[in-house]
Amino acid sequence: MESFVIEGGHPLKGSITPQGAKNEALQILCSVLLTPETVTIHNIPDIVDVNKLIQLLKNLGVKVEQVSSGSYQFCANHVNLDYLSSDQFKTDGKGLRGSIMLVGPMLARFGKGSIPRPGGDKIGRRRLDTHFEGLIKLGASFNYNREDYFYSVEAKNLKGTDMLLDEASVTGTANIVMAAVLAIGKTTIYNAACEPYLQQLCGMLNRMGAKISGIGSNLLTIEGVESLKGTDHTVLPDMIEIGSWVGLAAMTQSEITIKNVRWEYLGQLPNVFRKLGITLEKRGDDLFVPAHKEGYEIQNFIDGSILTISDAPWPGFTPDLLSIVLVVATQARGSVLIHQKMFESRLFFVDKLIDMGAKIILCDPHRATVIGHDFKSQLKAATLTSPDIRAGVSLLIAALSAKGQSTIHNIEQIDRGYENIDTRLKQLGAKIERVPT
């Protein structure tokens, strides 16, 4: 167990390159099971959740070779199906939410897939119905062992079908797509998620020989093929990390350049931060945030009413950045209502910000009103505990802006999603140390 000790209140300066996208990497890594040929993946982030999934693949018998920093080769030509029914798999799979996306590829290629009820962030209910309902529609039989919380599906042959998803689940869509590419006949998926991560997955599968059309829309059409081949793929920069660095720059009144952000995939991110009054400049493919020495002012709606920022499926604003937006608003001029629609426990970290001096009214589990300080009152240093990845980084940003020494415990949560975050922050001039607890 480790903690961060942070001396806040210091402006930062410099450039930082975002890591590969965690949420994309988890999908892409699962897809290597769809072919016996070699798949090479670049820009894989060195973070706990991704490394756990790579180890799961190794345990399944996938040959894994690291060819350079962030680049790996995977060859799933001899998969150990017995591992799926082992006690070790039940233990390994529980610690990682992304492990659910192993089920679709395993079912498609080997006729069976299983997973223990996965773990992950404690941010509210994250049901798996969409995943399994889609696989059942493709012809799989489903079993759930309530005693050990173990899900399994089997099918001799998957058959294409038309389906309307009950929710635009990103991981659910990914699982169903990976199963449908090897199904017999045509599959249509309506109300499909269309996040950049899904677009990347579908593009990669097409290079492997799949036939997917409608990429980037909420209606995907998949013509099943007999087999897939190997390919090379590069993971996008992590949009959530990019938003985190924007929030860090604003809160610490720092001048930061975020390198190679792939602007075309940022969606609502620039627009939402600009509504908070933050200046973002596009410099080639870099994103420059100037030091906001005069602060930043939240816009109102055109009728003068208070701004509301809420999450929505892509191309709406990602729920993973609402925690960052909330902490950034604590030092803005003006007020904003944050509406977290998707997860009922994700705003429960605001009590820690209130203890640091933030003016926040938690209206209910889904809504919080933030009244900004306009930097006239700094947040106070505090001893904090990270409840999940995104809240943990939000508290880290708050601590870096607060005057005095703060301590953040349970930083394993932050390490699950952010690569070497303390080392990279030090390069910007942050005073942060990782210490054993």
PLY file of the C-alpha trace (Angstrom):
ply
format ascii 1.0
element vertex 437
property float x
property float y
property float z
element edge 436
property int vertex1
property int vertex2
end_header
0.00 0.00 0.00
1.26 3.46 -0.92
0.20 7.08 -0.55
0.97 10.40 -2.20
2.30 13.28 -0.16
1.72 16.54 -2.02
2.84 20.10 -1.36
0.26 22.13 -3.20
-0.10 25.74 -4.25
2.73 25.76 -6.80
2.22 26.63 -10.49
3.39 24.02 -12.99
4.83 24.43 -16.47
5.87 22.26 -19.39
4.53 19.67 -21.80
3.09 16.23 -21.22
2.18 13.40 -23.58
-1.00 11.50 -22.77
-0.81 7.74 -22.32
-2.67 5.29 -24.52
-6.41 5.11 -23.84
-7.18 2.66 -21.06
-10.74 1.95 -22.20
-9.65 1.26 -25.76
-6.70 -0.90 -24.72
-8.94 -3.22 -22.67
-11.16 -3.88 -25.71
-8.28 -4.26 -28.15
-6.42 -6.69 -25.89
-9.45 -8.96 -25.64
-9.80 -9.01 -29.44
-6.43 -10.77 -29.90
-8.26 -13.99 -28.92
-10.18 -13.87 -32.21
-7.25 -15.02 -34.33
-4.42 -17.58 -34.11
-2.16 -15.13 -35.95
0.11 -12.49 -34.39
-1.40 -9.15 -33.42
0.91 -6.22 -32.60
-0.47 -3.40 -30.47
1.29 -0.07 -29.88
0.79 2.68 -27.27
-0.48 0.31 -24.58
-0.53 2.19 -21.26
1.54 0.76 -18.41
-1.25 0.80 -15.82
-2.58 -1.71 -13.30
-5.84 -2.60 -15.08
-4.18 -3.16 -18.45
-1.32 -5.16 -16.94
-3.83 -7.39 -15.13
-5.57 -8.13 -18.43
-2.27 -8.92 -20.15
-1.51 -11.37 -17.34
-4.96 -12.94 -17.79
-4.17 -13.46 -21.48
-0.86 -15.09 -20.54
-2.67 -17.40 -18.13
-5.00 -18.36 -20.99
-1.98 -19.47 -22.98
-1.60 -16.42 -25.22
2.04 -15.83 -26.16
2.91 -12.27 -25.16
6.14 -10.51 -26.10
7.00 -6.90 -25.32
8.86 -5.55 -28.35
9.41 -2.00 -27.06
7.99 0.44 -24.52
4.21 0.28 -24.90
4.34 -2.18 -27.82
3.45 -5.87 -27.52
2.93 -8.86 -29.78
0.18 -11.35 -28.98
-0.33 -14.80 -30.49
-3.36 -16.84 -29.37
-2.66 -19.98 -31.39
-2.74 -22.34 -28.37
-5.36 -21.17 -25.87
-5.78 -23.11 -22.63
-9.55 -23.47 -22.28
-9.17 -25.40 -19.01
-8.05 -22.17 -17.34
-11.60 -20.81 -17.75
-12.96 -23.34 -15.27
-10.09 -23.06 -12.78
-10.28 -21.47 -9.34
-7.37 -19.24 -10.36
-9.41 -17.73 -13.19
-12.28 -17.04 -10.81
-9.87 -15.12 -8.59
-8.04 -13.30 -11.40
-11.15 -12.21 -13.27
-12.84 -10.68 -10.24
-10.25 -7.93 -9.93
-10.81 -6.38 -13.34
-14.00 -5.04 -14.89
-12.52 -5.21 -18.41
-12.26 -8.98 -18.16
-15.94 -9.20 -19.16
-14.86 -8.49 -22.77
-13.03 -11.82 -22.92
-16.41 -13.57 -23.18
-17.38 -12.47 -26.71
-14.11 -13.43 -28.44
-13.88 -16.76 -26.55
-17.48 -17.64 -27.43
-16.99 -16.73 -31.10
-13.78 -18.68 -31.63
-14.00 -21.55 -29.15
-17.72 -21.96 -28.54
-17.63 -21.06 -24.86
-16.74 -18.19 -22.61
-16.98 -17.55 -18.89
-16.18 -14.89 -16.36
-16.60 -14.34 -12.61
-18.57 -11.26 -11.68
-15.93 -8.60 -12.37
-14.76 -5.88 -10.01
-13.61 -2.35 -10.81
-14.66 1.05 -9.52
-17.24 1.24 -6.75
-19.30 3.92 -8.47
-22.71 2.26 -8.51
-24.39 -0.59 -10.32
-22.79 -1.59 -13.61
-24.99 -4.36 -14.90
-23.99 -6.96 -17.50
-27.45 -7.67 -18.97
-26.68 -5.95 -22.28
-23.62 -8.16 -22.83
-25.36 -11.46 -22.25
-28.69 -10.56 -23.86
-26.79 -9.75 -27.06
-24.83 -13.01 -26.95
-28.02 -14.99 -26.30
-29.62 -13.38 -29.36
-26.65 -14.63 -31.39
-27.52 -18.15 -30.28
-25.59 -18.70 -27.07
-27.00 -20.52 -24.04
-26.43 -18.70 -20.76
-25.75 -19.97 -17.25
-25.20 -18.08 -14.00
-23.93 -19.85 -10.90
-25.25 -17.76 -8.01
-23.10 -19.51 -5.41
-19.79 -18.31 -6.81
-21.11 -15.47 -9.02
-19.86 -17.15 -12.21
-21.26 -16.39 -15.68
-20.82 -18.69 -18.67
-22.10 -18.94 -22.26
-21.83 -21.71 -24.83
-22.74 -22.13 -28.50
-21.82 -24.59 -31.24
-22.46 -21.93 -33.87
-23.37 -18.29 -33.50
-25.88 -16.98 -36.03
-26.31 -13.39 -37.14
-29.48 -11.58 -36.10
-31.02 -8.13 -35.68
-30.89 -6.65 -32.21
-31.79 -3.44 -30.43
-29.63 -2.88 -27.35
-31.45 -1.76 -24.21
-28.61 0.69 -23.54
-25.69 2.01 -25.58
-23.15 0.13 -23.46
-19.57 0.57 -24.71
-18.24 -2.70 -23.34
-21.50 -4.48 -24.16
-21.32 -3.33 -27.79
-17.66 -4.36 -27.97
-18.43 -7.84 -26.64
-21.30 -8.37 -29.07
-19.30 -7.06 -32.05
-16.39 -9.37 -31.26
-18.79 -12.32 -31.14
-20.72 -11.33 -34.27
-17.67 -11.01 -36.56
-17.31 -14.83 -36.58
-21.07 -15.60 -36.55
-22.83 -17.13 -39.55
-24.70 -14.49 -41.55
-25.50 -10.83 -40.94
-25.91 -9.08 -37.59
-27.30 -5.60 -37.10
-26.81 -3.81 -33.78
-29.05 -0.77 -33.23
-28.44 1.64 -30.33
-24.81 0.54 -30.50
-22.23 2.61 -28.65
-20.13 4.67 -31.05
-17.32 6.03 -28.86
-13.90 6.49 -30.51
-12.75 3.35 -28.67
-15.47 1.34 -30.43
-14.55 2.95 -33.74
-10.95 1.91 -33.18
-11.95 -1.67 -32.33
-14.16 -1.98 -35.42
-11.45 -0.51 -37.65
-8.93 -2.98 -36.28
-11.30 -5.93 -36.77
-11.90 -4.87 -40.39
-8.14 -4.86 -41.00
-8.15 -8.41 -39.60
-10.73 -9.41 -42.21
-14.05 -8.62 -40.53
-16.85 -6.92 -42.45
-18.28 -4.16 -40.24
-20.10 -1.14 -41.66
-21.73 1.85 -39.98
-18.64 2.53 -37.84
-19.08 5.77 -35.88
-22.89 5.51 -35.95
-25.34 3.79 -33.60
-26.30 1.21 -36.24
-23.61 -1.38 -36.94
-23.95 -4.02 -39.63
-21.67 -7.07 -39.43
-21.29 -9.74 -42.09
-19.84 -12.79 -40.39
-16.60 -14.30 -41.71
-14.97 -17.69 -41.13
-11.70 -16.46 -39.62
-9.60 -13.38 -38.87
-5.91 -12.71 -39.49
-3.27 -10.76 -37.59
-2.70 -7.00 -37.79
-0.96 -3.99 -36.27
-2.87 -1.43 -34.21
-2.04 1.79 -32.36
-4.15 2.83 -29.36
-5.48 6.41 -29.28
-4.25 8.89 -26.65
-6.41 8.74 -23.53
-9.12 11.40 -23.75
-9.80 11.11 -20.00
-6.17 11.79 -19.19
-6.17 14.75 -21.60
-9.16 16.20 -19.75
-7.39 15.57 -16.44
-4.36 17.59 -17.57
-6.63 20.43 -18.75
-8.26 20.47 -15.31
-4.86 20.38 -13.60
-3.62 23.36 -15.64
-6.71 25.43 -14.81
-6.77 24.65 -11.09
-3.06 25.34 -10.58
-3.09 28.37 -12.93
-0.36 26.69 -14.94
0.81 26.84 -18.54
0.76 23.30 -19.92
1.00 21.86 -23.43
-0.61 18.46 -23.96
1.09 16.75 -26.90
-0.47 14.77 -29.76
-4.05 14.72 -28.47
-5.80 13.65 -31.74
-8.24 16.57 -31.73
-10.66 14.79 -34.07
-11.47 12.29 -31.29
-11.94 14.73 -28.38
-15.68 15.20 -28.98
-17.33 17.54 -26.45
-14.23 17.85 -24.26
-12.96 21.23 -25.60
-16.47 22.70 -25.68
-17.29 21.74 -22.08
-14.04 23.13 -20.65
-14.54 26.34 -22.63
-18.00 26.69 -21.08
-16.21 26.68 -17.72
-14.18 29.65 -19.01
-10.96 27.74 -19.69
-8.94 28.81 -22.73
-7.81 25.94 -24.97
-5.61 26.58 -28.00
-5.12 24.16 -30.87
-1.47 24.14 -31.93
-1.20 21.55 -34.66
-2.25 18.37 -32.89
-1.20 19.74 -29.49
-3.53 21.31 -26.93
-2.16 24.39 -25.15
-3.63 25.65 -21.88
-2.30 29.09 -20.87
-1.89 30.07 -17.24
-5.24 31.48 -16.10
-3.79 34.15 -13.82
-7.07 36.10 -13.88
-9.12 32.96 -13.26
-11.91 31.61 -15.44
-15.63 32.35 -15.57
-18.45 29.85 -16.07
-20.88 30.71 -18.85
-24.60 30.79 -18.25
-27.19 29.45 -20.67
-28.42 32.08 -23.15
-31.52 32.75 -21.05
-29.32 33.54 -18.04
-30.01 30.31 -16.15
-27.27 28.32 -14.42
-25.11 26.11 -16.63
-25.72 22.37 -16.34
-23.04 19.89 -17.39
-24.19 16.29 -17.70
-22.90 13.05 -19.15
-24.38 11.16 -22.10
-23.41 8.38 -24.50
-21.05 9.48 -27.28
-21.05 12.01 -28.85
-22.25 13.39 -25.52
-19.83 14.27 -22.73
-18.09 11.29 -21.14
-19.05 10.47 -17.52
-15.40 9.77 -16.74
-14.62 13.51 -16.86
-17.45 14.80 -14.68
-15.34 14.39 -11.54
-12.61 16.51 -13.13
-15.11 19.17 -14.25
-16.56 19.30 -10.74
-13.23 19.98 -9.05
-12.28 22.57 -11.70
-15.55 24.43 -11.02
-14.62 24.90 -7.34
-12.26 27.75 -8.32
-14.28 29.26 -11.16
-16.26 32.50 -11.18
-19.90 31.52 -11.09
-21.87 28.36 -10.44
-22.64 25.15 -12.27
-24.89 22.13 -11.78
-23.12 18.81 -12.36
-25.55 16.05 -13.32
-24.07 12.54 -13.24
-26.78 10.46 -14.89
-25.13 7.08 -15.29
-23.70 6.09 -11.88
-25.39 6.77 -8.57
-22.27 6.71 -6.39
-19.78 8.68 -8.45
-20.40 12.04 -6.76
-19.96 10.76 -3.22
-16.36 12.00 -3.12
-17.52 15.64 -2.90
-17.58 15.52 0.91
-13.79 15.41 0.75
-13.73 18.56 -1.39
-16.15 20.23 1.03
-13.73 19.42 3.86
-11.05 21.21 1.82
-13.22 24.33 1.69
-15.09 23.87 -1.58
-18.63 25.23 -1.84
-20.66 22.27 -3.10
-24.26 21.28 -2.48
-24.88 17.59 -3.07
-28.50 17.71 -4.20
-28.91 13.92 -4.51
-26.75 10.96 -5.61
-26.74 12.26 -9.19
-26.52 16.05 -8.90
-24.21 18.56 -7.26
-24.20 22.36 -7.44
-20.76 23.99 -7.28
-20.26 27.64 -6.32
-16.77 28.69 -7.40
-14.26 30.56 -5.19
-12.70 32.51 -8.11
-9.29 31.82 -6.46
-10.17 34.31 -3.69
-9.97 31.42 -1.25
-7.61 28.50 -1.80
-8.64 24.97 -0.97
-7.12 23.70 2.28
-4.67 20.82 2.44
-6.16 17.59 3.77
-5.69 13.88 4.30
-7.75 12.10 1.66
-8.55 8.60 0.41
-9.07 7.80 -3.26
-12.41 5.97 -3.74
-12.03 5.26 -7.49
-9.82 6.17 -10.45
-11.45 9.42 -11.58
-12.37 10.73 -8.13
-8.81 9.91 -7.05
-7.30 12.08 -9.79
-9.79 14.85 -9.02
-8.65 14.83 -5.40
-5.03 14.83 -6.59
-5.73 17.95 -8.69
-7.41 19.57 -5.69
-4.40 18.76 -3.49
-1.97 20.22 -6.06
-3.96 23.47 -6.02
-4.38 23.61 -2.23
-1.94 25.46 -0.02
0.00 23.17 2.32
0.73 19.46 2.52
-1.93 16.90 1.61
-1.82 13.12 1.77
-3.81 10.82 -0.49
-4.22 7.18 0.54
-5.37 4.21 -1.55
-3.51 5.51 -4.59
-3.67 2.00 -6.08
-6.99 3.25 -7.46
-5.21 6.07 -9.31
-2.51 3.69 -10.57
-5.23 1.55 -12.14
-5.82 4.26 -14.73
-2.83 6.63 -14.83
0.68 5.65 -15.89
3.54 6.80 -13.62
1.48 9.83 -12.68
3.78 11.08 -9.92
6.89 10.91 -12.14
5.14 12.76 -14.95
3.79 15.42 -12.60
7.28 16.00 -11.21
8.44 16.76 -14.75
5.94 19.64 -14.74
7.33 20.90 -11.42
4.83 19.31 -9.04
5.98 18.58 -5.49
4.67 15.05 -5.04
6.19 11.96 -3.40
5.06 8.34 -3.36
5.53 6.89 0.12
4.76 3.48 1.65
1.74 3.41 3.93
0 1
1 2
2 3
3 4
4 5
5 6
6 7
7 8
8 9
9 10
10 11
11 12
12 13
13 14
14 15
15 16
16 17
17 18
18 19
19 20
20 21
21 22
22 23
23 24
24 25
25 26
26 27
27 28
28 29
29 30
30 31
31 32
32 33
33 34
34 35
35 36
36 37
37 38
38 39
39 40
40 41
41 42
42 43
43 44
44 45
45 46
46 47
47 48
48 49
49 50
50 51
51 52
52 53
53 54
54 55
55 56
56 57
57 58
58 59
59 60
60 61
61 62
62 63
63 64
64 65
65 66
66 67
67 68
68 69
69 70
70 71
71 72
72 73
73 74
74 75
75 76
76 77
77 78
78 79
79 80
80 81
81 82
82 83
83 84
84 85
85 86
86 87
87 88
88 89
89 90
90 91
91 92
92 93
93 94
94 95
95 96
96 97
97 98
98 99
99 100
100 101
101 102
102 103
103 104
104 105
105 106
106 107
107 108
108 109
109 110
110 111
111 112
112 113
113 114
114 115
115 116
116 117
117 118
118 119
119 120
120 121
121 122
122 123
123 124
124 125
125 126
126 127
127 128
128 129
129 130
130 131
131 132
132 133
133 134
134 135
135 136
136 137
137 138
138 139
139 140
140 141
141 142
142 143
143 144
144 145
145 146
146 147
147 148
148 149
149 150
150 151
151 152
152 153
153 154
154 155
155 156
156 157
157 158
158 159
159 160
160 161
161 162
162 163
163 164
164 165
165 166
166 167
167 168
168 169
169 170
170 171
171 172
172 173
173 174
174 175
175 176
176 177
177 178
178 179
179 180
180 181
181 182
182 183
183 184
184 185
185 186
186 187
187 188
188 189
189 190
190 191
191 192
192 193
193 194
194 195
195 196
196 197
197 198
198 199
199 200
200 201
201 202
202 203
203 204
204 205
205 206
206 207
207 208
208 209
209 210
210 211
211 212
212 213
213 214
214 215
215 216
216 217
217 218
218 219
219 220
220 221
221 222
222 223
223 224
224 225
225 226
226 227
227 228
228 229
229 230
230 231
231 232
232 233
233 234
234 235
235 236
236 237
237 238
238 239
239 240
240 241
241 242
242 243
243 244
244 245
245 246
246 247
247 248
248 249
249 250
250 251
251 252
252 253
253 254
254 255
255 256
256 257
257 258
258 259
259 260
260 261
261 262
262 263
263 264
264 265
265 266
266 267
267 268
268 269
269 270
270 271
271 272
272 273
273 274
274 275
275 276
276 277
277 278
278 279
279 280
280 281
281 282
282 283
283 284
284 285
285 286
286 287
287 288
288 289
289 290
290 291
291 292
292 293
293 294
294 295
295 296
296 297
297 298
298 299
299 300
300 301
301 302
302 303
303 304
304 305
305 306
306 307
307 308
308 309
309 310
310 311
311 312
312 313
313 314
314 315
315 316
316 317
317 318
318 319
319 320
320 321
321 322
322 323
323 324
324 325
325 326
326 327
327 328
328 329
329 330
330 331
331 332
332 333
333 334
334 335
335 336
336 337
337 338
338 339
339 340
340 341
341 342
342 343
343 344
344 345
345 346
346 347
347 348
348 349
349 350
350 351
351 352
352 353
353 354
354 355
355 356
356 357
357 358
358 359
359 360
360 361
361 362
362 363
363 364
364 365
365 366
366 367
367 368
368 369
369 370
370 371
371 372
372 373
373 374
374 375
375 376
376 377
377 378
378 379
379 380
380 381
381 382
382 383
383 384
384 385
385 386
386 387
387 388
388 389
389 390
390 391
391 392
392 393
393 394
394 395
395 396
396 397
397 398
398 399
399 400
400 401
401 402
402 403
403 404
404 405
405 406
406 407
407 408
408 409
409 410
410 411
411 412
412 413
413 414
414 415
415 416
416 417
417 418
418 419
419 420
420 421
421 422
422 423
423 424
424 425
425 426
426 427
427 428
428 429
429 430
430 431
431 432
432 433
433 434
434 435
435 436
